[in-house]
Amino acid sequence: MNWLVVYRFIRKILIIGGAWLGAGIIWAVLLAGLARWLFGLGEQNSILWVGLPVLIAFFPFCIFILPRHLEKAGIL
């Protein structure tokens, strides 16, 4: 295995992981804040029961769907 293959693999993992965390955290915060406002939930409950599932739901999207679009755009 040469260094170029290792470099591309690590770059792909970092780009997809960063996109997952960035998008997941943004949507989790937005939906948790909306749930707090609409349902009168506390901060801990809204983050745990709304924000965390949204963050976890973005993981399959970023693993299975996002790489195709990033490769098509020339980012990966």
PyMOL Python script that loads the backbone (N, CA, C, O; Angstrom):
from pymol import cmd

cmd.read_pdbstr("""\
ATOM      1  N   MET A   1       0.845  -1.171   0.000  1.00  0.00           N
ATOM      2  CA  MET A   1       0.000   0.000   0.000  1.00  0.00           C
ATOM      3  C   MET A   1       0.901   1.249   0.000  1.00  0.00           C
ATOM      4  O   MET A   1       1.734   1.422   0.890  1.00  0.00           O
ATOM      5  N   ASN A   2       0.727   2.084  -0.977  1.00  0.00           N
ATOM      6  CA  ASN A   2       1.581   3.271  -1.024  1.00  0.00           C
ATOM      7  C   ASN A   2       0.952   4.427  -0.252  1.00  0.00           C
ATOM      8  O   ASN A   2      -0.197   4.356   0.185  1.00  0.00           O
ATOM      9  N   TRP A   3       1.723   5.477  -0.099  1.00  0.00           N
ATOM     10  CA  TRP A   3       1.289   6.591   0.737  1.00  0.00           C
ATOM     11  C   TRP A   3       0.135   7.367   0.118  1.00  0.00           C
ATOM     12  O   TRP A   3      -0.647   7.976   0.849  1.00  0.00           O
ATOM     13  N   LEU A   4       0.005   7.365  -1.207  1.00  0.00           N
ATOM     14  CA  LEU A   4      -1.073   8.101  -1.855  1.00  0.00           C
ATOM     15  C   LEU A   4      -2.437   7.487  -1.550  1.00  0.00           C
ATOM     16  O   LEU A   4      -3.416   8.210  -1.364  1.00  0.00           O
ATOM     17  N   VAL A   5      -2.506   6.160  -1.499  1.00  0.00           N
ATOM     18  CA  VAL A   5      -3.758   5.481  -1.167  1.00  0.00           C
ATOM     19  C   VAL A   5      -4.131   5.762   0.280  1.00  0.00           C
ATOM     20  O   VAL A   5      -5.295   6.024   0.581  1.00  0.00           O
ATOM     21  N   VAL A   6      -3.166   5.712   1.164  1.00  0.00           N
ATOM     22  CA  VAL A   6      -3.411   5.998   2.577  1.00  0.00           C
ATOM     23  C   VAL A   6      -3.853   7.449   2.751  1.00  0.00           C
ATOM     24  O   VAL A   6      -4.783   7.729   3.508  1.00  0.00           O
ATOM     25  N   TYR A   7      -3.196   8.367   2.056  1.00  0.00           N
ATOM     26  CA  TYR A   7      -3.551   9.787   2.136  1.00  0.00           C
ATOM     27  C   TYR A   7      -4.988  10.019   1.673  1.00  0.00           C
ATOM     28  O   TYR A   7      -5.739  10.733   2.338  1.00  0.00           O
ATOM     29  N   ARG A   8      -5.377   9.434   0.555  1.00  0.00           N
ATOM     30  CA  ARG A   8      -6.741   9.610   0.042  1.00  0.00           C
ATOM     31  C   ARG A   8      -7.779   9.011   0.982  1.00  0.00           C
ATOM     32  O   ARG A   8      -8.854   9.581   1.169  1.00  0.00           O
ATOM     33  N   PHE A   9      -7.458   7.859   1.576  1.00  0.00           N
ATOM     34  CA  PHE A   9      -8.384   7.223   2.512  1.00  0.00           C
ATOM     35  C   PHE A   9      -8.589   8.085   3.753  1.00  0.00           C
ATOM     36  O   PHE A   9      -9.722   8.286   4.192  1.00  0.00           O
ATOM     37  N   ILE A  10      -7.496   8.594   4.318  1.00  0.00           N
ATOM     38  CA  ILE A  10      -7.594   9.427   5.515  1.00  0.00           C
ATOM     39  C   ILE A  10      -8.312  10.738   5.188  1.00  0.00           C
ATOM     40  O   ILE A  10      -9.111  11.221   5.990  1.00  0.00           O
ATOM     41  N   ARG A  11      -8.034  11.315   4.023  1.00  0.00           N
ATOM     42  CA  ARG A  11      -8.706  12.550   3.616  1.00  0.00           C
ATOM     43  C   ARG A  11     -10.208  12.334   3.456  1.00  0.00           C
ATOM     44  O   ARG A  11     -11.012  13.172   3.864  1.00  0.00           O
ATOM     45  N   LYS A  12     -10.578  11.205   2.861  1.00  0.00           N
ATOM     46  CA  LYS A  12     -11.993  10.887   2.674  1.00  0.00           C
ATOM     47  C   LYS A  12     -12.700  10.726   4.018  1.00  0.00           C
ATOM     48  O   LYS A  12     -13.808  11.228   4.203  1.00  0.00           O
ATOM     49  N   ILE A  13     -12.066  10.032   4.948  1.00  0.00           N
ATOM     50  CA  ILE A  13     -12.638   9.830   6.281  1.00  0.00           C
ATOM     51  C   ILE A  13     -12.810  11.174   7.005  1.00  0.00           C
ATOM     52  O   ILE A  13     -13.844  11.414   7.628  1.00  0.00           O
ATOM     53  N   LEU A  14     -11.810  12.036   6.925  1.00  0.00           N
ATOM     54  CA  LEU A  14     -11.884  13.326   7.611  1.00  0.00           C
ATOM     55  C   LEU A  14     -12.938  14.239   6.991  1.00  0.00           C
ATOM     56  O   LEU A  14     -13.645  14.938   7.718  1.00  0.00           O
ATOM     57  N   ILE A  15     -13.057  14.247   5.680  1.00  0.00           N
ATOM     58  CA  ILE A  15     -14.055  15.100   5.025  1.00  0.00           C
ATOM     59  C   ILE A  15     -15.468  14.623   5.354  1.00  0.00           C
ATOM     60  O   ILE A  15     -16.331  15.428   5.703  1.00  0.00           O
ATOM     61  N   ILE A  16     -15.702  13.331   5.246  1.00  0.00           N
ATOM     62  CA  ILE A  16     -17.039  12.794   5.524  1.00  0.00           C
ATOM     63  C   ILE A  16     -17.371  12.924   7.004  1.00  0.00           C
ATOM     64  O   ILE A  16     -18.503  13.261   7.352  1.00  0.00           O
ATOM     65  N   GLY A  17     -16.413  12.663   7.875  1.00  0.00           N
ATOM     66  CA  GLY A  17     -16.642  12.811   9.313  1.00  0.00           C
ATOM     67  C   GLY A  17     -16.918  14.250   9.709  1.00  0.00           C
ATOM     68  O   GLY A  17     -17.779  14.512  10.549  1.00  0.00           O
ATOM     69  N   GLY A  18     -16.195  15.179   9.110  1.00  0.00           N
ATOM     70  CA  GLY A  18     -16.436  16.591   9.395  1.00  0.00           C
ATOM     71  C   GLY A  18     -17.791  17.055   8.897  1.00  0.00           C
ATOM     72  O   GLY A  18     -18.478  17.829   9.563  1.00  0.00           O
ATOM     73  N   ALA A  19     -18.170  16.577   7.722  1.00  0.00           N
ATOM     74  CA  ALA A  19     -19.490  16.933   7.185  1.00  0.00           C
ATOM     75  C   ALA A  19     -20.590  16.358   8.064  1.00  0.00           C
ATOM     76  O   ALA A  19     -21.602  17.015   8.311  1.00  0.00           O
ATOM     77  N   TRP A  20     -20.391  15.118   8.541  1.00  0.00           N
ATOM     78  CA  TRP A  20     -21.393  14.492   9.402  1.00  0.00           C
ATOM     79  C   TRP A  20     -21.548  15.273  10.707  1.00  0.00           C
ATOM     80  O   TRP A  20     -22.660  15.598  11.122  1.00  0.00           O
ATOM     81  N   LEU A  21     -20.428  15.565  11.338  1.00  0.00           N
ATOM     82  CA  LEU A  21     -20.509  16.283  12.609  1.00  0.00           C
ATOM     83  C   LEU A  21     -21.037  17.700  12.422  1.00  0.00           C
ATOM     84  O   LEU A  21     -21.867  18.160  13.206  1.00  0.00           O
ATOM     85  N   GLY A  22     -20.571  18.389  11.402  1.00  0.00           N
ATOM     86  CA  GLY A  22     -21.011  19.759  11.185  1.00  0.00           C
ATOM     87  C   GLY A  22     -22.498  19.849  10.891  1.00  0.00           C
ATOM     88  O   GLY A  22     -23.219  20.593  11.555  1.00  0.00           O
ATOM     89  N   ALA A  23     -22.959  19.099   9.903  1.00  0.00           N
ATOM     90  CA  ALA A  23     -24.381  19.150   9.536  1.00  0.00           C
ATOM     91  C   ALA A  23     -25.254  18.570  10.640  1.00  0.00           C
ATOM     92  O   ALA A  23     -26.321  19.106  10.938  1.00  0.00           O
ATOM     93  N   GLY A  24     -24.804  17.482  11.245  1.00  0.00           N
ATOM     94  CA  GLY A  24     -25.588  16.860  12.307  1.00  0.00           C
ATOM     95  C   GLY A  24     -25.755  17.763  13.516  1.00  0.00           C
ATOM     96  O   GLY A  24     -26.840  17.847  14.091  1.00  0.00           O
ATOM     97  N   ILE A  25     -24.689  18.432  13.898  1.00  0.00           N
ATOM     98  CA  ILE A  25     -24.773  19.318  15.063  1.00  0.00           C
ATOM     99  C   ILE A  25     -25.649  20.526  14.764  1.00  0.00           C
ATOM    100  O   ILE A  25     -26.442  20.942  15.608  1.00  0.00           O
ATOM    101  N   ILE A  26     -25.511  21.089  13.574  1.00  0.00           N
ATOM    102  CA  ILE A  26     -26.338  22.257  13.237  1.00  0.00           C
ATOM    103  C   ILE A  26     -27.822  21.894  13.259  1.00  0.00           C
ATOM    104  O   ILE A  26     -28.619  22.601  13.875  1.00  0.00           O
ATOM    105  N   TRP A  27     -28.199  20.801  12.594  1.00  0.00           N
ATOM    106  CA  TRP A  27     -29.611  20.406  12.564  1.00  0.00           C
ATOM    107  C   TRP A  27     -30.091  19.958  13.939  1.00  0.00           C
ATOM    108  O   TRP A  27     -31.241  20.212  14.299  1.00  0.00           O
ATOM    109  N   ALA A  28     -29.237  19.300  14.712  1.00  0.00           N
ATOM    110  CA  ALA A  28     -29.629  18.870  16.056  1.00  0.00           C
ATOM    111  C   ALA A  28     -29.914  20.075  16.950  1.00  0.00           C
ATOM    112  O   ALA A  28     -30.890  20.073  17.700  1.00  0.00           O
ATOM    113  N   VAL A  29     -29.079  21.091  16.876  1.00  0.00           N
ATOM    114  CA  VAL A  29     -29.290  22.292  17.694  1.00  0.00           C
ATOM    115  C   VAL A  29     -30.564  23.012  17.262  1.00  0.00           C
ATOM    116  O   VAL A  29     -31.348  23.450  18.103  1.00  0.00           O
ATOM    117  N   LEU A  30     -30.769  23.134  15.956  1.00  0.00           N
ATOM    118  CA  LEU A  30     -31.980  23.808  15.477  1.00  0.00           C
ATOM    119  C   LEU A  30     -33.247  23.077  15.905  1.00  0.00           C
ATOM    120  O   LEU A  30     -34.186  23.705  16.394  1.00  0.00           O
ATOM    121  N   LEU A  31     -33.285  21.772  15.728  1.00  0.00           N
ATOM    122  CA  LEU A  31     -34.484  21.015  16.088  1.00  0.00           C
ATOM    123  C   LEU A  31     -34.670  20.907  17.598  1.00  0.00           C
ATOM    124  O   LEU A  31     -35.804  20.911  18.076  1.00  0.00           O
ATOM    125  N   ALA A  32     -33.586  20.810  18.354  1.00  0.00           N
ATOM    126  CA  ALA A  32     -33.706  20.785  19.806  1.00  0.00           C
ATOM    127  C   ALA A  32     -34.213  22.134  20.325  1.00  0.00           C
ATOM    128  O   ALA A  32     -35.037  22.173  21.239  1.00  0.00           O
ATOM    129  N   GLY A  33     -33.736  23.216  19.760  1.00  0.00           N
ATOM    130  CA  GLY A  33     -34.238  24.538  20.149  1.00  0.00           C
ATOM    131  C   GLY A  33     -35.698  24.723  19.790  1.00  0.00           C
ATOM    132  O   GLY A  33     -36.458  25.314  20.558  1.00  0.00           O
ATOM    133  N   LEU A  34     -36.096  24.224  18.638  1.00  0.00           N
ATOM    134  CA  LEU A  34     -37.499  24.297  18.237  1.00  0.00           C
ATOM    135  C   LEU A  34     -38.380  23.456  19.161  1.00  0.00           C
ATOM    136  O   LEU A  34     -39.484  23.872  19.513  1.00  0.00           O
ATOM    137  N   ALA A  35     -37.900  22.281  19.552  1.00  0.00           N
ATOM    138  CA  ALA A  35     -38.650  21.436  20.478  1.00  0.00           C
ATOM    139  C   ALA A  35     -38.772  22.089  21.858  1.00  0.00           C
ATOM    140  O   ALA A  35     -39.808  21.988  22.515  1.00  0.00           O
ATOM    141  N   ARG A  36     -37.704  22.757  22.283  1.00  0.00           N
ATOM    142  CA  ARG A  36     -37.777  23.477  23.568  1.00  0.00           C
ATOM    143  C   ARG A  36     -38.833  24.552  23.527  1.00  0.00           C
ATOM    144  O   ARG A  36     -39.597  24.722  24.477  1.00  0.00           O
ATOM    145  N   TRP A  37     -38.877  25.268  22.442  1.00  0.00           N
ATOM    146  CA  TRP A  37     -39.809  26.380  22.303  1.00  0.00           C
ATOM    147  C   TRP A  37     -41.246  25.897  22.152  1.00  0.00           C
ATOM    148  O   TRP A  37     -42.152  26.442  22.781  1.00  0.00           O
ATOM    149  N   LEU A  38     -41.463  24.871  21.316  1.00  0.00           N
ATOM    150  CA  LEU A  38     -42.826  24.401  21.055  1.00  0.00           C
ATOM    151  C   LEU A  38     -43.420  23.603  22.209  1.00  0.00           C
ATOM    152  O   LEU A  38     -44.589  23.783  22.552  1.00  0.00           O
ATOM    153  N   PHE A  39     -42.629  22.727  22.807  1.00  0.00           N
ATOM    154  CA  PHE A  39     -43.154  21.799  23.801  1.00  0.00           C
ATOM    155  C   PHE A  39     -42.771  22.146  25.229  1.00  0.00           C
ATOM    156  O   PHE A  39     -43.189  21.458  26.160  1.00  0.00           O
ATOM    157  N   GLY A  40     -41.996  23.183  25.420  1.00  0.00           N
ATOM    158  CA  GLY A  40     -41.613  23.593  26.765  1.00  0.00           C
ATOM    159  C   GLY A  40     -40.690  22.603  27.460  1.00  0.00           C
ATOM    160  O   GLY A  40     -40.748  22.455  28.681  1.00  0.00           O
ATOM    161  N   LEU A  41     -39.857  21.939  26.711  1.00  0.00           N
ATOM    162  CA  LEU A  41     -38.913  20.981  27.285  1.00  0.00           C
ATOM    163  C   LEU A  41     -37.738  21.709  27.929  1.00  0.00           C
ATOM    164  O   LEU A  41     -37.436  22.853  27.591  1.00  0.00           O
ATOM    165  N   GLY A  42     -37.090  21.033  28.850  1.00  0.00           N
ATOM    166  CA  GLY A  42     -35.869  21.575  29.430  1.00  0.00           C
ATOM    167  C   GLY A  42     -34.710  21.406  28.457  1.00  0.00           C
ATOM    168  O   GLY A  42     -34.818  20.701  27.454  1.00  0.00           O
ATOM    169  N   GLU A  43     -33.614  22.058  28.770  1.00  0.00           N
ATOM    170  CA  GLU A  43     -32.462  22.018  27.877  1.00  0.00           C
ATOM    171  C   GLU A  43     -31.890  20.607  27.743  1.00  0.00           C
ATOM    172  O   GLU A  43     -31.612  20.154  26.632  1.00  0.00           O
ATOM    173  N   GLN A  44     -31.715  19.919  28.851  1.00  0.00           N
ATOM    174  CA  GLN A  44     -31.144  18.579  28.820  1.00  0.00           C
ATOM    175  C   GLN A  44     -32.052  17.589  28.089  1.00  0.00           C
ATOM    176  O   GLN A  44     -31.577  16.770  27.302  1.00  0.00           O
ATOM    177  N   ASN A  45     -33.365  17.668  28.353  1.00  0.00           N
ATOM    178  CA  ASN A  45     -34.292  16.753  27.697  1.00  0.00           C
ATOM    179  C   ASN A  45     -34.350  16.972  26.189  1.00  0.00           C
ATOM    180  O   ASN A  45     -34.390  16.009  25.424  1.00  0.00           O
ATOM    181  N   SER A  46     -34.356  18.216  25.764  1.00  0.00           N
ATOM    182  CA  SER A  46     -34.440  18.478  24.324  1.00  0.00           C
ATOM    183  C   SER A  46     -33.176  18.030  23.605  1.00  0.00           C
ATOM    184  O   SER A  46     -33.248  17.498  22.497  1.00  0.00           O
ATOM    185  N   ILE A  47     -32.030  18.239  24.219  1.00  0.00           N
ATOM    186  CA  ILE A  47     -30.783  17.797  23.582  1.00  0.00           C
ATOM    187  C   ILE A  47     -30.708  16.282  23.551  1.00  0.00           C
ATOM    188  O   ILE A  47     -30.300  15.703  22.544  1.00  0.00           O
ATOM    189  N   LEU A  48     -31.097  15.631  24.642  1.00  0.00           N
ATOM    190  CA  LEU A  48     -31.006  14.174  24.716  1.00  0.00           C
ATOM    191  C   LEU A  48     -32.029  13.482  23.843  1.00  0.00           C
ATOM    192  O   LEU A  48     -31.679  12.533  23.142  1.00  0.00           O
ATOM    193  N   TRP A  49     -33.274  13.913  23.854  1.00  0.00           N
ATOM    194  CA  TRP A  49     -34.344  13.190  23.169  1.00  0.00           C
ATOM    195  C   TRP A  49     -34.651  13.695  21.768  1.00  0.00           C
ATOM    196  O   TRP A  49     -35.334  13.007  21.008  1.00  0.00           O
ATOM    197  N   VAL A  50     -34.164  14.879  21.405  1.00  0.00           N
ATOM    198  CA  VAL A  50     -34.383  15.398  20.053  1.00  0.00           C
ATOM    199  C   VAL A  50     -33.058  15.541  19.314  1.00  0.00           C
ATOM    200  O   VAL A  50     -32.916  15.054  18.192  1.00  0.00           O
ATOM    201  N   GLY A  51     -32.095  16.203  19.933  1.00  0.00           N
ATOM    202  CA  GLY A  51     -30.837  16.496  19.264  1.00  0.00           C
ATOM    203  C   GLY A  51     -29.973  15.287  18.984  1.00  0.00           C
ATOM    204  O   GLY A  51     -29.415  15.163  17.893  1.00  0.00           O
ATOM    205  N   LEU A  52     -29.854  14.396  19.948  1.00  0.00           N
ATOM    206  CA  LEU A  52     -29.015  13.215  19.758  1.00  0.00           C
ATOM    207  C   LEU A  52     -29.540  12.276  18.669  1.00  0.00           C
ATOM    208  O   LEU A  52     -28.740  11.806  17.860  1.00  0.00           O
ATOM    209  N   PRO A  53     -30.840  11.979  18.605  1.00  0.00           N
ATOM    210  CA  PRO A  53     -31.312  11.150  17.486  1.00  0.00           C
ATOM    211  C   PRO A  53     -31.126  11.804  16.117  1.00  0.00           C
ATOM    212  O   PRO A  53     -30.874  11.111  15.132  1.00  0.00           O
ATOM    213  N   VAL A  54     -31.247  13.119  16.049  1.00  0.00           N
ATOM    214  CA  VAL A  54     -31.010  13.806  14.765  1.00  0.00           C
ATOM    215  C   VAL A  54     -29.550  13.665  14.361  1.00  0.00           C
ATOM    216  O   VAL A  54     -29.253  13.414  13.193  1.00  0.00           O
ATOM    217  N   LEU A  55     -28.639  13.824  15.310  1.00  0.00           N
ATOM    218  CA  LEU A  55     -27.216  13.660  15.026  1.00  0.00           C
ATOM    219  C   LEU A  55     -26.925  12.243  14.565  1.00  0.00           C
ATOM    220  O   LEU A  55     -26.168  12.052  13.613  1.00  0.00           O
ATOM    221  N   ILE A  56     -27.499  11.258  15.209  1.00  0.00           N
ATOM    222  CA  ILE A  56     -27.276   9.861  14.831  1.00  0.00           C
ATOM    223  C   ILE A  56     -27.921   9.548  13.478  1.00  0.00           C
ATOM    224  O   ILE A  56     -27.401   8.730  12.719  1.00  0.00           O
ATOM    225  N   ALA A  57     -29.044  10.191  13.176  1.00  0.00           N
ATOM    226  CA  ALA A  57     -29.725   9.948  11.897  1.00  0.00           C
ATOM    227  C   ALA A  57     -28.906  10.473  10.715  1.00  0.00           C
ATOM    228  O   ALA A  57     -29.054   9.969   9.602  1.00  0.00           O
ATOM    229  N   PHE A  58     -28.058  11.460  10.929  1.00  0.00           N
ATOM    230  CA  PHE A  58     -27.221  11.976   9.848  1.00  0.00           C
ATOM    231  C   PHE A  58     -26.066  11.041   9.510  1.00  0.00           C
ATOM    232  O   PHE A  58     -25.484  11.163   8.432  1.00  0.00           O
ATOM    233  N   PHE A  59     -25.719  10.121  10.389  1.00  0.00           N
ATOM    234  CA  PHE A  59     -24.587   9.230  10.150  1.00  0.00           C
ATOM    235  C   PHE A  59     -24.777   8.351   8.916  1.00  0.00           C
ATOM    236  O   PHE A  59     -23.878   8.325   8.075  1.00  0.00           O
ATOM    237  N   PRO A  60     -25.899   7.623   8.752  1.00  0.00           N
ATOM    238  CA  PRO A  60     -26.051   6.816   7.530  1.00  0.00           C
ATOM    239  C   PRO A  60     -26.100   7.667   6.263  1.00  0.00           C
ATOM    240  O   PRO A  60     -25.594   7.254   5.220  1.00  0.00           O
ATOM    241  N   PHE A  61     -26.700   8.838   6.348  1.00  0.00           N
ATOM    242  CA  PHE A  61     -26.742   9.731   5.189  1.00  0.00           C
ATOM    243  C   PHE A  61     -25.325  10.091   4.737  1.00  0.00           C
ATOM    244  O   PHE A  61     -25.022  10.060   3.544  1.00  0.00           O
ATOM    245  N   CYS A  62     -24.470  10.427   5.685  1.00  0.00           N
ATOM    246  CA  CYS A  62     -23.116  10.841   5.335  1.00  0.00           C
ATOM    247  C   CYS A  62     -22.236   9.671   4.916  1.00  0.00           C
ATOM    248  O   CYS A  62     -21.241   9.876   4.220  1.00  0.00           O
ATOM    249  N   ILE A  63     -22.568   8.476   5.313  1.00  0.00           N
ATOM    250  CA  ILE A  63     -21.760   7.327   4.924  1.00  0.00           C
ATOM    251  C   ILE A  63     -22.174   6.789   3.555  1.00  0.00           C
ATOM    252  O   ILE A  63     -21.312   6.442   2.748  1.00  0.00           O
ATOM    253  N   PHE A  64     -23.476   6.714   3.281  1.00  0.00           N
ATOM    254  CA  PHE A  64     -23.943   6.056   2.074  1.00  0.00           C
ATOM    255  C   PHE A  64     -24.291   6.993   0.921  1.00  0.00           C
ATOM    256  O   PHE A  64     -24.130   6.608  -0.237  1.00  0.00           O
ATOM    257  N   ILE A  65     -24.755   8.189   1.190  1.00  0.00           N
ATOM    258  CA  ILE A  65     -25.238   9.079   0.136  1.00  0.00           C
ATOM    259  C   ILE A  65     -24.243  10.193  -0.182  1.00  0.00           C
ATOM    260  O   ILE A  65     -23.990  10.469  -1.354  1.00  0.00           O
ATOM    261  N   LEU A  66     -23.686  10.825   0.818  1.00  0.00           N
ATOM    262  CA  LEU A  66     -22.834  11.988   0.628  1.00  0.00           C
ATOM    263  C   LEU A  66     -21.574  11.727  -0.200  1.00  0.00           C
ATOM    264  O   LEU A  66     -21.226  12.576  -1.020  1.00  0.00           O
ATOM    265  N   PRO A  67     -20.861  10.590  -0.034  1.00  0.00           N
ATOM    266  CA  PRO A  67     -19.632  10.400  -0.820  1.00  0.00           C
ATOM    267  C   PRO A  67     -19.848  10.424  -2.333  1.00  0.00           C
ATOM    268  O   PRO A  67     -18.987  10.904  -3.069  1.00  0.00           O
ATOM    269  N   ARG A  68     -20.980   9.916  -2.803  1.00  0.00           N
ATOM    270  CA  ARG A  68     -21.250   9.949  -4.246  1.00  0.00           C
ATOM    271  C   ARG A  68     -21.306  11.387  -4.757  1.00  0.00           C
ATOM    272  O   ARG A  68     -20.728  11.706  -5.795  1.00  0.00           O
ATOM    273  N   HIS A  69     -21.994  12.237  -4.033  1.00  0.00           N
ATOM    274  CA  HIS A  69     -22.134  13.628  -4.448  1.00  0.00           C
ATOM    275  C   HIS A  69     -20.821  14.389  -4.301  1.00  0.00           C
ATOM    276  O   HIS A  69     -20.517  15.257  -5.119  1.00  0.00           O
ATOM    277  N   LEU A  70     -20.046  14.078  -3.277  1.00  0.00           N
ATOM    278  CA  LEU A  70     -18.758  14.744  -3.117  1.00  0.00           C
ATOM    279  C   LEU A  70     -17.763  14.310  -4.189  1.00  0.00           C
ATOM    280  O   LEU A  70     -16.965  15.124  -4.654  1.00  0.00           O
ATOM    281  N   GLU A  71     -17.799  13.052  -4.583  1.00  0.00           N
ATOM    282  CA  GLU A  71     -16.932  12.598  -5.673  1.00  0.00           C
ATOM    283  C   GLU A  71     -17.358  13.224  -6.998  1.00  0.00           C
ATOM    284  O   GLU A  71     -16.511  13.582  -7.816  1.00  0.00           O
ATOM    285  N   LYS A  72     -18.655  13.356  -7.211  1.00  0.00           N
ATOM    286  CA  LYS A  72     -19.154  13.982  -8.430  1.00  0.00           C
ATOM    287  C   LYS A  72     -18.762  15.458  -8.503  1.00  0.00           C
ATOM    288  O   LYS A  72     -18.508  15.980  -9.588  1.00  0.00           O
ATOM    289  N   ALA A  73     -18.712  16.130  -7.354  1.00  0.00           N
ATOM    290  CA  ALA A  73     -18.324  17.537  -7.297  1.00  0.00           C
ATOM    291  C   ALA A  73     -16.816  17.731  -7.331  1.00  0.00           C
ATOM    292  O   ALA A  73     -16.340  18.857  -7.477  1.00  0.00           O
ATOM    293  N   GLY A  74     -16.063  16.648  -7.199  1.00  0.00           N
ATOM    294  CA  GLY A  74     -14.605  16.732  -7.253  1.00  0.00           C
ATOM    295  C   GLY A  74     -13.953  17.023  -5.925  1.00  0.00           C
ATOM    296  O   GLY A  74     -12.764  17.338  -5.880  1.00  0.00           O
ATOM    297  N   ILE A  75     -14.697  16.927  -4.843  1.00  0.00           N
ATOM    298  CA  ILE A  75     -14.121  17.198  -3.532  1.00  0.00           C
ATOM    299  C   ILE A  75     -13.346  15.987  -3.016  1.00  0.00           C
ATOM    300  O   ILE A  75     -12.302  16.134  -2.380  1.00  0.00           O
ATOM    301  N   LEU A  76     -13.859  14.802  -3.292  1.00  0.00           N
ATOM    302  CA  LEU A  76     -13.156  13.573  -2.884  1.00  0.00           C
ATOM    303  C   LEU A  76     -12.410  12.986  -4.043  1.00  0.00           C
ATOM    304  O   LEU A  76     -11.758  11.952  -3.897  1.00  0.00           O
TER     305      LEU A  76
END
""", "prot")
cmd.dss("prot")
cmd.show_as("cartoon", "prot")
cmd.util.cbc("prot")
cmd.orient("prot")
